[in-house]
Amino acid sequence: MIALKIDNIKEFMHLLLLSETFDHFLLSEASITTFATMILDGHSYADFFSPEDEGYEMIAEESYAPFALLRPCCLDFIKGKRTPVSFKFVFLLSKVNQEKTLASLHSSFATEDISGMYLNLKYQTGEIICTTGISYRNFSMDKSLDQAWDDMVIRFFKNHKILFETLT
């Protein structure tokens, strides 16, 4: 697990809410506090859609909704002249991206071993802190996947020119 402090909040918020940068992640949960608190449970319900609807395949295959479907709702609640009091977004990799990640790392772990690979964003007191984590189905002393996931998140941030400093 790593903790990163985002340096340029305005640019980061643009990437988060006004671009497709985080759209490939699933949203496990979100909490946004402005004049009230909006809480989003990212669990998806495929029965709501029909097979012809855009996004149906992703919803049908996953337990959580892609951020791309929820981002406009989050933007509507945050946008305005005032800064939110706080927010929290809990993202995770889709099963497909989790499989690709494990394959690219030649990891000894299988997708069945992992409940989720998480990216958490929390804004409070004028700072955005990002933390990473992996939830395993069984205890393991092997932390190689944790380190690889941390490295991948750092590369993702650098590729998208997200400025950050590592917290100890």
N, C-alpha and C positions, 0 to 999 in steps of 0.2 A: 504494500500500500504506500502510495505517495500522497503528499499534499502540495498543491501548487496554488500560489496566489496570483490572480490575473492582474496584470499591470494596467492595461488600458480598458477600463470597464465599458466606455462608450463603443469602442470598436468591437469588443466581445459581444455586447448586447446586439449589435447589428448582425454579427455572424449567427448568433443564437436564434434571433427572432425574425430577421428579415432576409436570411439566405438559407440555402439548403444544406449548409455545413453539417448540422447535427441531424438531418432528416433520416439518415440510414439507421440511427439508433431507435430502439423501442423506448417508450416512456413508461416506466414502472409506476411512478407517482410524481406529482408536482403539488407544491403549495406556494401560492402567491398572495402576499399581503399588501394591499394598497389601502383603500378606505374600508375594506372588508377582506376577509381571507377566502380565496377560492382554492378548494382542494380537488385535485384530479386524481382519480384512480385509473391507471392506465390499462386495467384489464380490458381485453377486447371481447366483443360479442359478435361473432360472425353471423348469427341469425338475424341481426339487424339489416345486413346487406343482402343483395342478391348477387349471384355469380357474375353478372355483367358489370357491376359497380367497380369503379376504380378503387384499388386497394383491397378488394375482396380476398385475393389470393394471400396477401400478407396477413390479413386479419384471420383467415381460416387456418393458417399454419402456425400462428403464434398465440401465446396467451396474453400478450400485451400489444397495444396499438403503436404503430410507427409514429414518431414525433411529427413527421410530415403532416399527419392528419390532425394533430392537436395544436401544432404551432400557431395557426391563425387565432385560435381561441385564447391561447396564452398571450399573444401579441395584443389582442383586443383588451384584455384585462390590464395589461401593463402600460400600454401607450398612453401618453398624456404629458402634461407639463411637469408633473411631480414624479420624483423617483419612488419606486416601491419601498415600503418599509423593509420587506425581506422577501426572499423566494428560495425555494429548494426544488431542484429537478433531479430525479434519479433515473438515469438512462442505463440501458443494458444492451448488449449485443443480441441480435437475432440469432436463431439456431443456425441459419446458413452462415452468417458471418463468424459465429463461434467455431463452426466446423472448419471454415477457411483459415481462421486464426490458428487453431490447433494443428492443422495440416502444414501451414507455412512454418510453424515453429518446430515441427517434427516432435511434438510433445508426447510424452508417455501417457498423458491424460486423454480420455475419450469424452465426448460430449455428455455421456451418461454420468460422468464423474462430477459434472459442474452444474450447479443450479443457475448461476449467472455470472457474467463478467460486467462489472458496474463502473459507471462514471457518474459521480455525484457533484452537483454544482450547488453551492449555497451562497446567497448574498445576504449580508447582514452588516450593519454598522459601516456601510460604505466600502465593503470589500467583497470580492467574489473568491471563494476558496473551492478548489476542485480536488476531490479525493477519488482514488481508485480502489477497487477491491474485487475479489473473486469469492463467490460462495460455493463451497464444495459440498457434495452430498455426503462424503466421508472424510474423516480427519486424515490429513497428510502432512508429513514433515517436509515434503518436497515443496519448496517455494520458488522453483524455477519458472513456473507459469506466472506467478504473481509478478516476478521481476520482468518477464517478457511483456506482460500486459502493461505494466508501468512504462516500459520503454516504448511500447506502441502508442500509448496515449501522448507521451512527450513528442514522438515523431508526428502524430496527428496534429498537435498544437503547432509545432514548428512548420509543418507543411501548409497550414492555414494562417501562418504568420500571427499566431496568438502569442502575445508576449506574456511571460510569467516568470515568477521566481519560485524556486523550490523551498519549501518550509521544512524545518528540521523537527 
